[in-house]
Amino acid sequence: MKYKNFLKIAGIIIGFIAIVIFMGYLIYVIFFRGDVGPGPGQVNINGVIVNSGELPIANQNVNRPVENVNANTNAGLPVVSPIANGGNTLTNNVADGDIKAAKVIGTNLRFYDKETGKFYQISSDGKIKSLLTEDLFPDAESVEWSPTGNKAIITFPDGTNIVYDFDSKSQITLPKELNEIKFSATGEQLGFEYIDENTNNNFLGVSNVDGTAMRQIELLGDKSSDVEVNWSPTSQMVATFRKTSAGDAQDVFFVGQNGENFKSLEVQGRGFEGIWNNTGTQMIYSTYSATTDYNPELKIADVGGDNTGANTINTGLKTWPSKCAIGGGALYCGVPIGLEKGSGLYPELADSINDNIYRVDLTTGAKTKLATPSNVDGGGYVIDQIYLSPDERILYFTDKTTGELNSIRLK
């Protein structure tokens, strides 16, 4: 009996000692020993020990796409072609600033930068930029180049008009009453509207380039808004006068220097705006009406003698001639990508709409989409004015949003 009690007491003591040893080991592991590192064939992933054989191979497809470090970083962006091919075409920046007027002279491009108040010339490759003159013309409102580009009519916000000669670096001041001053096709005359506080004194006139030999062509009265100084390439016609006729039509009269009685051009719609082709045998114009949602529509018509108004072509392009340039037998135009209704009445509605560029054959009217001017990210441009190189390989344009001068390659 005593032996059994001894074994029972010994067992209790041994169990108590085992418990004490186990508890001591737990306290050591928890409070005194560092983290257990991975054993052979194991790795630590974010604090969890796993067998290396259970890890996926790098870039193995585990219900996710494999990352390709050599993938095109422009994936998903529009493809931008370096040469016009009908789609997105890479645009090259020619000049930063606020470019208000430009003219292609030979292989060079001359322009006025309102930001600096200076005139510059850029070589055809865009690499050489040089000042045309050291003289400053701050905040000029408009610039009208002579045909040869050696002179410019510069108008300022206070109404001051000067003719500047880049060859002699000299200038002549013209009367403030002269408006819409433009060089004739030969560059030897000026055409203008003389606008006085008394409308009875208003007239359409011509003069020498220095303002001398000024003479009246037609009295304007209060109709100056319907007259546009628009020299024909032969310098025979000085301006156009639009007059509302029956219904929704207008008659466009051509005003000559010597009271000639030219046949008028009847156009459908209102808001006539026109430019001449290079030979003076065609007028490219736009009008708007209810049938065009009061948006401009570009048309072409013959002008000259009894042929005036013949062979009228409706291009169907919703744009203005001021966004076009004439090439050899073709027209190059910026065409807004979708106009809001009423843009003919309110052209400012198009000021934030990007443009495509079209080529129109002046004989057949066939039109071809040449390009959507784009930057490297596929962003577009709002074209203000277009200029064409003589070989028709480069098309320049000013962007209405930024004021920058840009170019695209056509060939």
PLY file of the C-alpha trace (Angstrom):
ply
format ascii 1.0
element vertex 411
property float x
property float y
property float z
element edge 410
property int vertex1
property int vertex2
end_header
0.00 0.00 0.00
2.83 2.31 0.94
4.53 1.44 -2.37
1.50 2.49 -4.43
1.27 5.80 -2.62
4.95 6.40 -3.35
4.48 5.82 -7.11
1.48 8.12 -7.15
3.38 10.94 -5.44
6.42 10.42 -7.76
4.17 10.59 -10.83
2.64 13.87 -9.65
6.09 15.36 -9.04
7.41 14.22 -12.46
4.31 15.63 -14.23
4.68 18.92 -12.40
8.36 19.13 -13.43
7.45 18.37 -17.09
4.83 21.11 -17.09
7.29 23.60 -15.62
9.90 22.67 -18.26
7.33 23.02 -21.12
6.07 26.36 -19.85
9.63 27.61 -19.52
10.33 26.57 -23.15
7.26 28.46 -24.39
8.31 31.57 -22.49
11.78 31.30 -24.05
10.41 30.93 -27.59
7.93 33.75 -27.27
9.99 36.33 -25.43
13.66 35.54 -25.85
14.35 33.68 -29.14
14.42 35.58 -32.54
12.15 34.78 -35.52
12.60 31.36 -36.91
14.30 31.60 -40.30
13.45 29.48 -43.30
14.77 25.97 -43.29
16.37 24.18 -46.23
14.23 24.52 -49.33
12.08 27.21 -47.74
11.71 30.97 -48.34
10.22 33.80 -46.33
7.45 35.60 -48.23
6.06 38.58 -46.37
6.73 36.89 -43.00
5.31 33.52 -43.99
7.63 30.50 -44.37
6.73 28.45 -47.46
8.43 25.74 -49.45
10.20 27.11 -52.51
8.62 24.40 -54.63
5.21 25.90 -53.96
6.14 29.31 -55.52
5.03 30.20 -59.10
7.76 30.85 -61.69
8.31 34.60 -62.30
5.78 35.92 -64.88
4.09 32.52 -64.98
0.47 32.92 -65.97
-1.48 32.64 -62.74
-4.82 34.00 -63.90
-3.13 37.34 -64.81
-1.38 38.70 -67.92
2.35 38.27 -68.26
4.20 41.60 -68.10
6.28 42.10 -71.23
9.04 44.59 -70.53
9.63 44.94 -74.28
6.01 45.87 -75.03
5.26 49.10 -76.93
4.77 51.80 -74.31
2.30 53.55 -76.71
0.03 50.51 -76.81
-3.58 51.65 -77.16
-2.67 55.08 -78.58
-3.49 55.98 -82.20
-0.80 55.22 -84.76
0.68 58.56 -85.88
2.22 58.59 -89.36
5.17 60.90 -90.16
3.67 61.62 -93.60
0.04 62.36 -94.45
-1.77 59.16 -95.40
-5.37 59.99 -94.56
-5.15 59.31 -90.82
-3.38 60.71 -87.78
-0.30 62.56 -89.04
2.58 63.71 -86.87
2.71 67.48 -86.46
6.03 69.30 -86.14
6.36 72.47 -84.11
7.89 75.25 -86.22
7.63 78.19 -83.82
6.25 78.76 -80.34
4.60 82.01 -79.39
1.49 83.77 -80.62
1.87 83.65 -84.39
-0.63 85.97 -86.06
0.50 86.09 -89.68
2.78 84.04 -91.88
3.81 83.93 -95.52
5.82 81.43 -97.51
8.51 83.23 -99.51
10.44 80.87 -101.76
11.51 78.02 -99.49
11.40 80.12 -96.32
8.58 81.13 -94.03
8.16 84.64 -92.62
5.89 85.42 -89.68
5.01 87.87 -86.92
5.09 86.74 -83.28
2.76 88.87 -81.19
4.37 87.52 -78.00
7.72 89.14 -78.80
6.51 91.88 -81.17
9.09 90.75 -83.74
9.22 89.41 -87.30
11.14 86.21 -88.05
12.15 83.97 -90.92
12.55 80.20 -90.71
14.34 78.05 -93.27
12.46 75.28 -95.05
14.03 72.61 -92.82
12.94 74.53 -89.73
16.47 74.69 -88.35
17.44 78.32 -88.97
15.40 81.04 -87.29
16.49 84.62 -87.88
15.17 88.10 -87.20
13.92 90.03 -90.21
14.49 93.33 -88.42
15.59 94.61 -85.03
12.59 96.96 -84.96
9.81 96.07 -82.52
6.07 96.14 -83.23
4.40 95.35 -79.89
0.81 94.09 -79.82
0.09 94.44 -83.54
-3.53 93.64 -84.25
-3.08 92.44 -87.84
-0.38 91.97 -90.45
-0.91 91.91 -94.22
2.10 90.79 -96.30
2.97 92.07 -99.76
3.12 89.42 -102.52
6.92 89.28 -102.35
7.05 89.42 -98.56
9.41 92.40 -98.46
6.73 94.73 -97.06
3.92 94.43 -94.55
0.92 96.52 -93.53
0.83 96.51 -89.73
-2.28 97.67 -87.87
-2.35 98.40 -84.13
-5.27 98.44 -81.65
-5.38 102.25 -81.58
-6.07 102.28 -85.33
-2.54 103.22 -86.40
-1.53 101.77 -89.78
2.01 101.56 -91.09
3.67 100.08 -94.15
7.03 98.59 -93.14
9.79 97.87 -95.68
12.03 95.01 -94.53
14.67 95.79 -97.15
15.22 99.43 -96.19
14.10 98.98 -92.54
11.85 102.03 -92.96
8.15 102.69 -92.40
5.36 104.94 -93.65
2.30 105.87 -91.60
-1.10 105.68 -93.28
-4.29 107.49 -92.20
-6.18 105.87 -89.31
-9.38 106.05 -91.36
-8.12 103.28 -93.63
-9.49 99.81 -92.88
-9.06 96.36 -94.48
-5.88 97.55 -96.23
-4.55 94.97 -98.68
-1.85 94.83 -101.33
-2.82 94.31 -104.93
-1.61 91.14 -106.64
1.35 93.04 -108.10
2.15 94.70 -104.77
2.16 98.13 -106.42
-1.16 99.38 -104.99
-3.21 99.33 -101.83
-6.94 98.72 -101.66
-8.85 99.90 -98.58
-12.07 101.09 -97.03
-12.02 104.70 -95.84
-14.29 104.80 -92.76
-15.17 108.15 -91.21
-17.45 109.15 -88.32
-19.73 110.59 -90.98
-20.92 107.60 -93.05
-21.47 109.92 -96.02
-17.67 110.14 -96.30
-17.07 106.39 -96.40
-15.65 105.01 -99.63
-13.76 102.14 -101.21
-10.45 103.37 -102.57
-6.99 102.59 -103.92
-3.62 104.32 -103.58
0.08 103.85 -104.06
1.86 101.72 -101.43
3.03 104.86 -99.61
-0.55 106.19 -99.43
-0.14 108.77 -102.18
-2.39 109.11 -105.23
-5.42 108.09 -103.16
-8.64 107.90 -105.15
-12.23 106.87 -104.59
-13.65 103.80 -106.36
-17.15 103.57 -104.85
-19.06 105.29 -102.06
-19.86 102.91 -99.19
-22.24 104.83 -96.94
-23.38 102.41 -94.22
-22.73 99.29 -96.35
-19.07 98.73 -95.43
-19.91 95.47 -93.61
-21.13 94.04 -96.93
-17.94 95.00 -98.78
-14.66 93.08 -98.59
-11.39 94.29 -100.10
-10.48 91.24 -102.16
-8.07 91.88 -105.05
-8.30 89.51 -107.99
-5.00 87.94 -109.19
-5.08 90.28 -112.20
-5.62 93.34 -109.93
-8.56 94.24 -112.16
-11.08 93.71 -109.35
-10.56 95.40 -105.98
-13.42 94.14 -103.82
-16.61 92.12 -103.58
-19.99 93.48 -102.52
-22.73 91.13 -101.36
-26.40 92.02 -101.61
-29.41 90.00 -100.49
-31.60 88.91 -103.37
-34.71 86.74 -103.58
-35.31 84.18 -100.85
-32.19 82.91 -99.14
-29.82 83.90 -101.95
-27.24 86.67 -102.40
-25.76 88.46 -105.38
-22.02 88.99 -105.18
-20.79 91.96 -107.22
-17.17 92.39 -108.29
-15.93 95.96 -107.99
-13.30 97.04 -110.51
-10.92 99.98 -110.42
-12.59 101.86 -113.23
-16.33 101.35 -112.79
-16.47 98.18 -114.91
-19.80 96.38 -115.06
-18.86 92.79 -114.23
-21.47 90.04 -114.15
-22.47 89.23 -110.56
-22.26 85.80 -108.96
-25.52 84.48 -107.53
-24.98 82.25 -104.48
-27.40 80.27 -102.34
-27.31 81.14 -98.65
-26.00 84.02 -96.58
-22.66 85.04 -95.06
-20.66 84.95 -98.31
-16.89 84.69 -97.76
-14.60 84.07 -100.74
-11.05 83.74 -102.03
-9.68 83.61 -105.59
-7.86 80.76 -107.23
-4.36 81.56 -108.51
-5.49 82.62 -111.99
-8.60 84.61 -111.07
-10.92 82.29 -112.99
-12.63 80.76 -109.95
-14.03 81.90 -106.63
-13.88 79.54 -103.65
-16.57 80.62 -101.21
-18.75 79.57 -98.31
-22.36 80.39 -97.38
-24.78 79.09 -94.78
-28.53 78.47 -94.72
-31.21 76.47 -92.96
-30.40 73.47 -95.16
-26.81 73.43 -93.81
-27.92 73.95 -90.17
-26.55 77.48 -90.57
-23.04 76.08 -90.87
-20.67 77.21 -93.66
-20.50 75.04 -96.77
-17.60 75.31 -99.20
-18.31 75.78 -102.93
-16.39 76.58 -106.11
-17.67 78.62 -109.07
-16.24 80.03 -112.29
-15.81 83.81 -112.52
-15.20 85.84 -115.67
-17.52 87.35 -118.26
-20.66 85.41 -119.10
-19.06 82.32 -117.54
-19.50 83.73 -114.02
-21.48 81.28 -111.92
-20.97 78.36 -114.29
-19.65 74.97 -113.19
-20.56 75.54 -109.55
-19.34 72.72 -107.34
-20.58 72.03 -103.83
-17.72 70.28 -102.01
-19.92 69.40 -99.05
-17.13 70.45 -96.68
-18.35 72.44 -93.67
-15.61 75.05 -93.39
-14.56 78.59 -94.35
-12.22 79.72 -97.18
-10.13 81.51 -94.52
-9.06 78.03 -93.34
-7.86 77.13 -96.86
-4.75 77.60 -99.01
-4.52 77.44 -102.81
-2.06 75.08 -104.49
-1.50 74.20 -108.12
-5.01 73.25 -109.19
-6.03 72.19 -105.69
-7.35 73.56 -102.45
-6.03 72.55 -99.01
-8.45 73.17 -96.14
-8.80 72.67 -92.42
-12.23 71.16 -91.83
-13.64 71.06 -88.27
-14.50 67.58 -87.01
-18.18 68.25 -86.42
-19.58 71.77 -86.19
-22.27 72.90 -83.80
-25.44 74.16 -85.46
-25.21 77.89 -86.20
-21.42 78.09 -86.63
-21.90 80.14 -89.79
-23.63 82.80 -87.73
-21.25 82.43 -84.80
-17.83 81.25 -86.05
-16.46 81.29 -82.49
-18.38 78.05 -81.89
-15.61 76.31 -83.87
-12.78 77.74 -81.78
-12.38 74.54 -79.75
-13.08 71.95 -82.46
-10.13 70.02 -83.89
-9.63 69.87 -87.66
-8.95 67.36 -90.40
-7.12 68.48 -93.54
-8.68 67.88 -96.97
-7.44 68.36 -100.51
-10.02 69.47 -103.10
-9.44 69.31 -106.85
-10.49 72.71 -108.22
-11.59 71.26 -111.57
-13.63 68.25 -110.48
-14.36 69.07 -106.85
-13.11 65.64 -105.81
-12.05 65.76 -102.17
-9.57 63.62 -100.31
-8.93 63.50 -96.60
-5.17 63.99 -96.24
-4.57 64.01 -92.53
-5.68 64.54 -88.97
-2.85 66.66 -87.53
-1.79 64.96 -84.30
0.88 65.11 -81.62
2.70 61.96 -80.45
-0.15 61.18 -78.03
-2.81 61.47 -80.73
-4.05 64.91 -79.63
-5.45 67.19 -82.32
-5.26 70.84 -83.36
-7.66 73.70 -84.05
-6.46 75.19 -87.33
-6.61 78.96 -87.68
-4.83 79.63 -91.00
-3.04 77.39 -93.50
0.07 78.06 -95.62
1.45 75.82 -98.35
5.03 75.38 -99.53
5.52 76.00 -103.30
6.25 72.31 -103.96
3.16 71.31 -101.93
5.25 68.98 -99.79
4.84 70.87 -96.52
1.66 72.34 -95.09
2.02 74.95 -92.34
-0.77 76.05 -90.02
-1.30 78.16 -86.93
-3.13 76.58 -84.00
-5.97 78.72 -82.68
-5.68 77.28 -79.18
-1.95 77.81 -78.56
-0.98 80.35 -81.25
1.90 78.08 -82.29
3.05 77.58 -85.88
3.15 73.92 -86.92
3.69 71.83 -90.03
2.93 68.40 -91.44
4.54 66.54 -94.32
2.23 65.90 -97.26
4.78 63.99 -99.33
0 1
1 2
2 3
3 4
4 5
5 6
6 7
7 8
8 9
9 10
10 11
11 12
12 13
13 14
14 15
15 16
16 17
17 18
18 19
19 20
20 21
21 22
22 23
23 24
24 25
25 26
26 27
27 28
28 29
29 30
30 31
31 32
32 33
33 34
34 35
35 36
36 37
37 38
38 39
39 40
40 41
41 42
42 43
43 44
44 45
45 46
46 47
47 48
48 49
49 50
50 51
51 52
52 53
53 54
54 55
55 56
56 57
57 58
58 59
59 60
60 61
61 62
62 63
63 64
64 65
65 66
66 67
67 68
68 69
69 70
70 71
71 72
72 73
73 74
74 75
75 76
76 77
77 78
78 79
79 80
80 81
81 82
82 83
83 84
84 85
85 86
86 87
87 88
88 89
89 90
90 91
91 92
92 93
93 94
94 95
95 96
96 97
97 98
98 99
99 100
100 101
101 102
102 103
103 104
104 105
105 106
106 107
107 108
108 109
109 110
110 111
111 112
112 113
113 114
114 115
115 116
116 117
117 118
118 119
119 120
120 121
121 122
122 123
123 124
124 125
125 126
126 127
127 128
128 129
129 130
130 131
131 132
132 133
133 134
134 135
135 136
136 137
137 138
138 139
139 140
140 141
141 142
142 143
143 144
144 145
145 146
146 147
147 148
148 149
149 150
150 151
151 152
152 153
153 154
154 155
155 156
156 157
157 158
158 159
159 160
160 161
161 162
162 163
163 164
164 165
165 166
166 167
167 168
168 169
169 170
170 171
171 172
172 173
173 174
174 175
175 176
176 177
177 178
178 179
179 180
180 181
181 182
182 183
183 184
184 185
185 186
186 187
187 188
188 189
189 190
190 191
191 192
192 193
193 194
194 195
195 196
196 197
197 198
198 199
199 200
200 201
201 202
202 203
203 204
204 205
205 206
206 207
207 208
208 209
209 210
210 211
211 212
212 213
213 214
214 215
215 216
216 217
217 218
218 219
219 220
220 221
221 222
222 223
223 224
224 225
225 226
226 227
227 228
228 229
229 230
230 231
231 232
232 233
233 234
234 235
235 236
236 237
237 238
238 239
239 240
240 241
241 242
242 243
243 244
244 245
245 246
246 247
247 248
248 249
249 250
250 251
251 252
252 253
253 254
254 255
255 256
256 257
257 258
258 259
259 260
260 261
261 262
262 263
263 264
264 265
265 266
266 267
267 268
268 269
269 270
270 271
271 272
272 273
273 274
274 275
275 276
276 277
277 278
278 279
279 280
280 281
281 282
282 283
283 284
284 285
285 286
286 287
287 288
288 289
289 290
290 291
291 292
292 293
293 294
294 295
295 296
296 297
297 298
298 299
299 300
300 301
301 302
302 303
303 304
304 305
305 306
306 307
307 308
308 309
309 310
310 311
311 312
312 313
313 314
314 315
315 316
316 317
317 318
318 319
319 320
320 321
321 322
322 323
323 324
324 325
325 326
326 327
327 328
328 329
329 330
330 331
331 332
332 333
333 334
334 335
335 336
336 337
337 338
338 339
339 340
340 341
341 342
342 343
343 344
344 345
345 346
346 347
347 348
348 349
349 350
350 351
351 352
352 353
353 354
354 355
355 356
356 357
357 358
358 359
359 360
360 361
361 362
362 363
363 364
364 365
365 366
366 367
367 368
368 369
369 370
370 371
371 372
372 373
373 374
374 375
375 376
376 377
377 378
378 379
379 380
380 381
381 382
382 383
383 384
384 385
385 386
386 387
387 388
388 389
389 390
390 391
391 392
392 393
393 394
394 395
395 396
396 397
397 398
398 399
399 400
400 401
401 402
402 403
403 404
404 405
405 406
406 407
407 408
408 409
409 410
